[in-house]
Amino acid sequence: MKILVTGRDGQVAQSLAERCGARDNPHELIFAARPELDLADPASIARAIDAAQPDLVISAAAYTAVDDAEDEPDLAMAINGEAPGIIGKAAASAGAPVLHLSTDYVFDGSGERAWREDDPTGPIGVYGKTKLAGEEALSESGATYAILRTAWVYSPFGANFVKTMLRLAEGRDALNVVNDQHGNPTSALDIADALLAVADRWQAEPGHGANALYHFGGTGATNWADFARAIFAQSGKCGGPVCEVTGIPGSDYPTKAARPANSRLDSAKFGEVFGHVAPPWQESLSETVARLLG
């Protein structure tokens, strides 16, 4: 398949390049980023998709600066809320389905059980509101699509929590980390595998499980403080930096944008429809830390 991927330097885009490139018979990936494809410029989106004439579009790029979105709501809405609909219309014209990534931030973070796809949404910040608008815009675009909501993304690439913890530990003996926010740490490499699993299925069975929402997160849940402890436990095994972690409430670490207390995602539906389940998050984490400390 010829697959157009929005973005080039993001964690998922780089993970797709690695996972697809390692295959014996890889799909053809075309990475479209600024200036040729600018999510804030609708005309550039249509031009890029029309020029590529892909078999599938993976909508992986987004405005992800959660705190900055509070100060730039119009830009965040253009990129996260409006662009997915434009992508969908252009992809439909090219006869290509769309795989779109979304987020746990579409929920209000209440409760203690993992969120299911049919649970009511209720974003508590600008970022979540714009991502929810993007889901709706894509679903109304006329494209064949699937939306994958994910959370707590990390990888050997880009900026993420794992890399931040390892960097901070190089100069500190102790860190305070929030312990009352829970979620599923998710490797971008595992997300890439999930996206490719859908691509493979659609190549064999066009439209299988399409026009639906799915959750995809690392198997198992934790909180940020315990996630940090797991990072340092693995780092220590690899001879890397270690740090003592003290858990603190989120109220002691204020941020401009509110964070959901419960970001757990129930990924059972994706496994049932596409036959693909993420590894336990500890497994994927250990591989990432080992790579980073190489």
C-alpha positions in Angstrom: 0.0 0.0 0.0 1.0 3.6 -0.5 0.4 5.3 2.8 0.5 9.0 3.4 1.5 9.9 7.0 0.9 13.4 8.2 4.0 14.7 10.0 7.6 13.5 9.8 9.4 14.1 13.1 6.7 13.0 15.6 7.0 10.0 17.8 4.4 8.0 15.8 5.7 9.0 12.4 9.3 8.0 13.3 8.0 4.7 14.8 6.0 4.0 11.7 9.2 4.5 9.6 11.1 2.1 11.8 8.5 -0.6 12.1 7.5 -0.5 8.4 11.1 -0.4 7.2 11.9 -3.6 9.2 9.3 -5.6 7.3 10.3 -8.0 4.5 7.6 -6.5 2.2 7.1 -3.0 3.6 4.3 -0.6 2.6 5.4 2.6 0.8 5.3 5.4 3.4 5.1 9.0 2.3 5.7 11.5 5.1 4.1 14.9 4.5 5.0 17.8 6.8 5.4 21.5 6.6 5.7 23.3 4.3 4.2 20.9 1.8 1.5 19.9 4.3 0.6 22.4 6.9 -2.3 21.4 9.1 -3.1 25.1 9.7 -3.4 25.6 5.9 -6.4 23.7 4.4 -5.2 24.2 0.8 -1.9 22.5 1.5 -3.6 19.5 3.0 -5.8 19.0 -0.1 -2.8 19.5 -2.4 -0.6 17.0 -0.6 -3.2 14.3 -0.6 -4.1 14.9 -4.2 -0.5 14.8 -5.3 0.3 11.6 -3.4 -2.9 9.7 -4.4 -2.4 7.3 -1.4 -4.2 4.1 -0.7 -4.4 5.1 3.0 -3.9 8.3 5.0 -2.5 8.0 8.6 -3.4 11.2 10.4 -0.6 11.2 13.0 0.4 14.9 13.4 -1.4 17.2 15.8 -1.0 20.2 18.0 0.1 18.5 21.2 1.4 21.3 23.5 -1.4 20.8 26.0 -0.5 23.9 28.1 0.2 26.2 25.1 -3.2 25.3 23.7 -4.8 27.3 26.5 -3.1 30.4 25.1 -3.5 29.5 21.4 -7.0 28.0 21.2 -7.6 29.2 17.6 -4.4 27.6 16.3 -5.1 24.4 18.3 -8.6 24.2 16.8 -7.4 24.8 13.3 -4.8 22.0 13.6 -6.7 19.5 15.8 -10.3 20.4 15.2 -10.6 21.4 11.6 -7.7 19.7 9.8 -9.0 16.2 10.3 -12.2 17.0 8.5 -10.2 18.5 5.6 -8.0 15.4 5.5 -11.1 13.3 5.4 -12.7 15.1 2.5 -9.4 15.1 0.5 -8.8 11.4 1.3 -12.4 10.5 0.3 -11.8 12.3 -3.1 -8.7 10.2 -3.5 -10.5 7.0 -2.6 -8.4 6.5 0.5 -9.5 5.7 4.0 -8.1 7.6 7.1 -6.6 6.3 10.3 -6.6 9.1 12.8 -5.0 9.4 16.2 -6.8 11.0 19.1 -6.5 11.2 22.9 -7.7 10.3 26.3 -8.1 14.0 26.9 -11.6 13.9 25.3 -12.8 12.5 28.6 -13.1 14.5 31.9 -10.9 12.1 33.9 -13.5 11.1 36.4 -14.1 7.6 37.8 -11.7 4.8 38.3 -12.5 2.3 35.6 -11.0 2.3 32.1 -12.8 4.5 29.6 -14.7 2.7 26.8 -15.4 4.0 23.3 -19.1 4.6 24.1 -18.6 6.5 27.3 -19.7 10.1 27.3 -16.9 12.6 26.4 -16.3 15.8 28.4 -12.9 17.4 27.8 -11.7 19.7 30.6 -9.2 21.8 28.5 -8.7 23.4 25.1 -6.5 20.5 23.8 -9.1 17.9 24.6 -11.9 20.0 23.1 -10.0 20.5 19.9 -9.2 16.8 19.6 -12.8 15.9 20.2 -13.8 18.4 17.5 -11.4 16.7 15.1 -13.0 13.3 15.8 -16.4 14.8 14.9 -15.1 16.6 11.8 -13.5 13.4 10.4 -16.6 11.3 11.1 -18.7 13.9 9.2 -16.2 14.3 6.3 -17.5 11.5 4.1 -14.2 9.5 4.4 -14.0 5.9 5.5 -12.1 6.1 8.8 -11.1 4.6 12.1 -10.1 6.8 15.1 -7.6 5.4 17.6 -7.5 7.2 21.0 -4.3 6.6 22.9 -2.5 8.1 25.9 0.8 8.6 27.7 2.9 8.2 24.6 6.6 7.6 24.8 9.3 6.2 22.6 13.0 6.5 21.8 12.1 9.5 19.6 11.2 13.1 20.3 10.3 14.6 23.7 8.4 12.4 26.2 8.1 11.5 29.9 10.6 8.7 29.8 13.4 10.8 28.2 12.6 13.7 30.6 12.9 11.4 33.7 16.2 10.0 32.5 17.5 13.5 31.8 16.5 14.9 35.2 18.0 11.9 37.0 21.4 12.8 35.6 21.5 15.8 37.9 19.3 14.9 40.8 19.0 12.3 43.5 15.3 12.7 44.1 12.2 13.8 42.2 8.6 14.6 43.1 6.2 13.0 40.7 2.4 13.1 40.6 0.7 10.0 41.9 -3.0 10.7 41.6 -3.2 10.6 37.8 -3.6 7.2 36.3 -3.2 5.9 32.7 -1.7 3.4 30.3 1.9 4.1 29.3 1.9 3.5 25.5 4.9 3.0 23.3 4.7 4.9 20.0 6.3 1.8 18.5 3.3 -0.2 19.7 1.0 2.4 18.2 2.8 2.0 14.9 2.3 -1.8 15.1 -1.4 -1.2 15.7 -1.8 1.2 12.8 0.0 -1.2 10.5 -2.2 -4.0 11.7 -5.2 -2.0 10.6 -3.6 -1.2 7.3 -2.8 -4.9 6.7 -6.4 -5.8 7.5 -7.8 -3.1 5.3 -5.6 -4.2 2.4 -7.0 -7.8 2.8 -10.6 -6.7 3.8 -11.3 -3.1 2.8 -13.5 -1.3 5.3 -13.2 -4.0 8.0 -14.2 -2.4 11.3 -14.3 1.0 9.7 -16.2 4.2 10.6 -15.7 3.5 14.3 -13.8 4.7 17.4 -11.2 2.5 19.1 -9.0 2.8 22.2 -5.4 1.6 22.0 -3.1 1.8 25.0 -0.3 -0.2 26.6 -1.7 -3.2 28.5 -1.9 -2.4 32.2 -2.3 0.9 34.0 -0.2 2.9 36.6 0.3 6.4 37.9 3.0 8.9 36.9 5.1 8.3 40.1 5.1 4.5 39.7 5.8 4.9 36.0 8.8 7.0 36.9 9.9 4.3 39.4 9.7 1.7 36.7 11.8 3.9 34.4 14.5 4.2 37.0 14.4 0.5 37.9 15.0 -0.4 34.3 17.7 2.3 34.0 19.5 0.9 37.0 19.6 -2.5 35.4 21.2 -0.9 32.3 23.7 1.0 34.3 21.9 4.3 33.7 20.8 7.1 36.1 18.5 6.3 39.0 16.5 8.6 41.2 14.3 8.3 44.3 10.7 9.2 43.5 8.3 10.8 46.0 4.7 10.7 45.0 2.7 14.0 45.3 -0.8 15.0 44.5 -1.5 16.8 41.2 -2.5 19.9 43.2 1.1 20.3 44.3 2.2 20.4 40.7 -0.1 23.0 39.0 -0.2 23.3 35.2 -1.9 25.8 33.0 -4.1 23.1 31.5 -5.9 20.6 33.8 -4.9 17.0 33.4 -7.4 14.1 33.6 -7.1 12.1 36.8 -8.2 9.0 35.1 -6.7 8.4 31.6 -7.1 4.6 31.6 -8.3 3.3 28.3 -10.1 0.0 27.7 -8.5 -1.4 24.5 -10.6 -4.6 24.3 -12.6 -3.5 21.3 -9.5 -2.9 19.1 -8.2 -6.4 20.1 -11.5 -8.0 19.2 -11.9 -6.3 15.8 -8.3 -6.3 14.6 -6.8 -9.2 16.6 -4.0 -7.0 17.9 -3.2 -6.3 21.6 -0.4 -4.1 23.0 2.3 -5.8 25.1 2.3 -5.1 28.9 3.5 -1.5 29.3 6.5 -2.7 31.4 7.8 -4.8 28.5 7.7 -2.0 26.0 9.2 0.4 28.6 12.2 -1.9 29.3 12.9 -2.0 25.5 12.7 1.8 25.2 14.9 2.5 28.2 17.5 0.0 27.0 17.6 1.7 23.6 17.9 5.1 25.1 20.8 4.1 27.3 22.3 2.0 24.4 
